[in-house]
Amino acid sequence: MTQRTCGRCRQGSSAVLRIIKRIMIFNMCVRSNAMLRKTNLAVWRAWRSWKLRLQSSTVCAYSGSGPLEGCEEAEKPPHTPVMLKEVLHYLDIQQGQVVLDMTFGGGGHTKAILNTVPEVTVLALDRDPAAISLAEQLAKEHSGRVKPLLGRFSELEALLSDMSIKPGTIDAVLLDAGCSSMQMDQAERGFSLSKDGPLDMRMDGERYPNMPCAADAVNTLDQQALASILTAYGEERHARKIASAIVEARRVNPITRTQQLASVVAGVFPAAVAYRRKDRLNRPAHMATKTFQALRIFVNDELNELHTGLCAAQAALRPGGRLCVITFHSLEDRLVKRFLRGEDLSNLDHYHFSPRKQETMKGRFVDERKGGESLLWVPVRKKVITAEKEDVEENPRGRSAKLRAAVRR
């Protein structure tokens, strides 16, 4: 078996160190939750230890040339956008309005908006260059109606400013959080545990060549740091066992491929336990599902980006403008719910706790005279919106989707 070093690692591990250090400094400055503080300190110690024993070799080398022979899959048709009917209903887009799609992805929602509402303009944002390529193609088909924007949520304010779009002028915003179906379906992106590929998971693709990938985290962080990440971002009850297994496995060979990591995690549990594991919708779940989720969130700093994106949407929307946010796991949904309530999330702390632990939270944007209502948002529906049974049968990936809609005051 040959070892090949991927292009992003050719500039050496020192670049990876700088990025990890920058992420840790940022996270430690903005988070105060005890669990997350423990996570960041553990990762910081791992970073310092790794720096002292830095070798010239890189950690993103991977074995083999790709998927196993004979395992190539036929190209799938474009995916069905999640909760499309609900999104169009609650955004209530009118003719001639300007809509911001903050997660263009495969373009399913944007295409439906263009085909449903005449003379609407869509600002198509995505951090993935592959998605922006699709947006540019769509822009050619709908001259002047689609404006592709390459960047993260944290870069949105600058991107809108460059287009001379002033705050408070957007009519509707859609944010579909998490990993896109397009990314999951491409084995070489490293998001899917069911398809063998390099353990990458970077949503930005090759936009930032020196950005650490999931293989960097798995092969360099110590056991305590890995366990803390799995607990905080994957809500994994067996985080310590899994982290221990990862550390033991990488001593033999670096963990560089998705199914390699999935096998390591699955090997922690007896077959009977693995068979019984279900997700919150009582579906069979792979033992590594939460591990992959945790690593993906960590590598892409997803929760910080989501909070920044919500703040950017709040600033961009005009009074009376509508916001729809689709989430796929509890960490995202708790953050969105509490943001729309007007709770102070400047430190991104309490939303990590279990919903059963109802703690008093200070609201920075609430009106105490009106029962603690948000000063900035009016919910379209108080309860979260889920996909209908027929839609789930057509698009199984929407089974865990939750939609929250609100109007900007």
Residue pairs with C-beta under 8 A, 6 or more apart in sequence:
1 63
1 64
2 63
2 64
3 61
3 62
3 63
4 61
4 62
4 63
4 65
5 58
5 60
5 61
6 60
6 61
6 62
6 198
7 206
7 209
8 60
8 206
8 209
8 210
8 211
8 213
9 16
9 58
9 59
9 60
9 61
10 58
11 209
11 210
12 56
12 58
13 54
13 55
13 56
13 57
13 58
13 59
14 54
15 210
16 58
16 59
16 210
16 212
16 216
16 220
17 47
17 50
17 51
17 54
18 210
19 210
19 211
19 212
20 43
20 47
20 212
20 216
20 220
21 47
23 212
23 301
24 40
24 43
24 44
24 47
26 301
26 304
27 36
27 40
27 301
27 304
28 37
28 40
28 41
28 44
30 304
30 346
30 347
30 348
31 37
31 40
31 347
31 348
31 349
32 347
32 349
33 347
33 348
33 349
33 350
33 352
35 228
35 231
35 232
35 352
36 232
36 348
36 349
36 352
38 228
39 225
39 228
39 229
39 231
39 232
42 222
42 224
42 225
42 227
42 228
43 221
43 225
43 228
43 229
45 222
45 224
45 225
46 220
46 221
46 222
46 224
46 225
47 221
49 222
50 220
50 221
59 215
59 216
59 219
59 220
59 254
60 198
60 213
60 215
60 216
60 256
61 254
61 256
62 198
62 199
62 215
62 256
62 257
63 253
63 256
63 257
64 257
66 187
66 188
66 196
66 197
67 187
67 195
67 196
67 197
68 196
71 196
73 195
76 185
78 106
78 108
79 106
79 108
79 181
79 182
79 185
79 395
79 397
80 108
80 394
80 395
81 87
81 106
81 108
81 109
81 112
81 176
82 176
82 326
82 387
82 395
82 397
82 398
82 401
83 326
83 385
83 387
83 391
83 398
83 401
83 403
84 108
84 109
84 112
85 388
85 391
86 324
86 385
86 387
86 403
87 109
87 112
87 174
87 324
87 326
87 403
88 112
88 113
88 116
90 322
90 324
90 380
90 385
90 403
90 405
91 99
91 113
91 172
91 174
91 322
91 324
91 405
92 172
92 322
93 99
93 113
93 116
93 117
93 120
93 171
93 172
94 117
94 171
95 117
95 118
95 119
95 120
96 119
96 120
97 117
97 120
97 121
97 171
97 172
98 120
98 121
98 123
98 165
98 169
98 170
98 171
98 172
99 113
99 120
99 121
99 122
99 123
99 170
99 171
99 172
99 173
99 174
100 122
100 123
100 125
100 170
100 172
100 173
100 174
100 313
100 316
101 109
101 110
101 113
101 122
101 123
101 124
101 125
101 174
102 125
102 153
102 156
102 173
102 174
102 175
102 176
102 309
102 313
103 125
103 126
103 174
103 175
103 176
103 177
103 180
104 110
104 124
104 125
104 126
104 131
104 132
104 134
104 135
104 148
105 126
105 128
105 131
105 176
105 180
105 181
105 182
105 183
106 131
106 134
106 180
106 181
106 182
107 124
107 131
107 134
107 135
107 138
109 174
109 176
110 122
110 124
110 135
110 138
110 146
111 138
113 120
113 122
114 120
114 122
114 138
114 142
114 145
114 146
119 145
120 145
121 144
121 145
121 146
121 147
122 145
122 146
122 147
123 147
123 149
123 160
123 163
123 165
123 170
124 132
124 135
124 138
124 139
124 146
124 147
124 148
124 149
125 149
125 151
125 153
125 156
125 159
126 132
126 135
126 149
126 150
127 150
127 151
127 152
127 153
127 203
127 204
127 207
128 180
128 183
128 203
128 204
128 205
129 150
129 204
129 205
129 206
129 207
130 182
130 205
131 180
131 182
132 148
132 149
132 150
135 146
135 148
136 148
138 146
139 145
139 146
139 147
139 148
147 163
149 156
149 159
149 163
150 207
151 158
151 159
152 204
152 305
153 305
153 306
153 308
153 309
153 312
154 304
154 305
154 308
154 309
154 312
156 309
156 312
156 316
157 312
157 315
160 167
160 316
165 316
167 315
167 316
168 315
168 316
168 317
168 318
168 319
169 316
169 318
170 316
170 317
170 318
170 321
171 317
171 318
171 321
171 322
172 317
172 321
172 322
172 323
172 324
173 313
173 316
173 317
173 321
173 322
173 323
173 324
174 324
174 325
174 326
175 306
175 309
175 310
175 313
175 323
175 324
175 325
175 326
176 325
176 326
177 302
177 306
177 325
177 326
177 327
177 328
177 332
177 336
178 302
178 327
178 328
178 329
178 332
179 191
179 203
179 296
181 397
183 189
183 191
183 203
184 191
184 192
185 192
186 197
187 195
187 196
187 197
187 258
188 197
188 198
188 200
189 197
189 200
189 201
189 205
190 197
190 198
190 199
190 200
190 201
190 202
190 213
190 214
190 258
191 200
191 201
191 258
191 292
191 296
192 258
193 258
193 259
193 261
193 262
193 286
193 288
193 289
193 292
194 286
195 258
195 259
196 257
196 258
196 259
197 257
197 258
198 213
198 215
198 256
198 257
198 258
199 213
199 214
199 215
199 218
199 255
199 256
199 257
199 258
199 260
199 261
200 213
200 214
200 215
201 213
201 214
201 292
201 295
201 296
201 299
201 300
202 208
202 211
202 213
202 214
202 299
202 300
203 300
204 211
204 300
212 299
213 299
214 261
214 295
214 296
214 299
215 254
215 255
215 256
217 226
217 229
217 295
217 298
217 299
218 226
218 246
218 250
218 255
218 261
218 295
219 250
219 254
219 255
219 256
221 229
222 247
223 240
223 243
223 244
223 246
223 247
224 243
226 239
226 242
226 243
226 246
226 247
227 239
227 240
227 242
227 243
228 239
229 294
229 295
229 298
230 236
230 239
230 242
230 243
230 290
230 291
230 294
231 239
232 294
232 352
233 293
233 294
233 295
233 297
233 298
233 303
233 331
234 290
234 291
234 293
234 294
234 297
235 290
235 330
235 331
236 242
236 290
236 291
236 294
238 268
238 269
241 268
242 265
242 268
242 291
245 264
245 265
245 267
245 268
246 255
246 261
246 264
246 265
249 255
249 264
255 261
255 264
258 292
261 288
261 291
261 292
262 286
262 288
262 292
265 287
265 288
265 291
266 274
266 286
266 287
266 288
268 287
269 277
269 287
274 287
275 284
277 284
277 285
277 286
277 287
278 284
278 285
279 285
279 289
279 400
280 330
280 400
281 399
281 400
283 399
293 329
296 302
297 303
297 331
302 332
303 331
303 332
303 335
303 348
304 348
306 332
306 335
306 336
307 335
307 339
307 345
307 348
310 325
310 335
310 336
310 339
313 323
314 323
314 376
314 377
314 408
317 323
317 408
318 408
319 408
319 409
320 407
320 408
321 407
321 408
322 380
322 405
322 406
322 407
322 408
323 377
323 405
323 406
323 407
323 408
324 403
324 404
324 405
325 336
325 403
325 404
325 405
326 401
326 402
326 403
327 333
327 336
327 401
327 402
327 404
328 400
328 401
328 402
329 400
330 355
331 351
331 352
333 384
333 402
333 404
334 351
334 352
334 355
335 345
335 348
335 351
336 404
337 351
337 384
337 404
338 345
338 350
338 351
338 361
339 345
340 374
340 377
340 379
340 404
340 406
341 363
341 366
341 372
341 374
341 377
342 363
342 364
342 365
342 366
342 372
342 373
342 374
342 375
342 376
342 377
343 350
343 361
343 362
343 363
343 364
343 366
344 361
344 362
344 363
344 364
344 365
345 351
346 364
350 359
350 361
353 359
363 372
363 374
365 374
365 375
365 376
366 372
366 373
366 374
366 375
367 373
367 374
367 375
374 409
375 409
376 408
376 409
377 406
377 407
377 408
377 409
378 406
378 407
378 409
379 404
379 405
379 406
380 405
380 406
380 407
381 405
384 402
384 403
384 404
385 402
385 403
385 404
385 405
386 401
386 402
386 403
387 395
387 398
387 399
387 401
391 398
392 398
392 399
